[in-house]
Amino acid sequence: MVVDDLSAAEIDRIFHALADATRRDILRQVMLAECSVSALARQYPVSLTAVQKHVTVLEDAGLVTKER
C-alpha cells in the first residue's frame, strides 16, 4: 500500500484503527495466524460484540478481511 494512493479519509481511518491498543493487538494476532472473531474474543476481557466492533474498524480501514 502506498500512502500517495490513499485519500485523506482513508489515511484517517487507518490511524483511527491503529490508535486503539486492543485493535493493534488484534492485528498482531491475525498477522501470526488466521482466527475467528470468537477465538479472538476469548483473549480479551471484553464482550464478543466489542471484539466484533474492533474487527469491523480494522476491516473498514482495510487492515483485515473477514471470511465466513
JOBELPE-V99343 format. One record per pair of residues at least 12 apart in sequence whose C-alpha atoms are under 7 Angstrom apart, sorted by the first residue. I is the first residue (numbers start at 1). J is the second residue. Records with the same first field share a line. If there is no record, write none. Layout:
BEGIN
I=J, J
END
This chain:
BEGIN
10=61
13=61
14=61
17=57, 58, 61
23=54
37=52
END
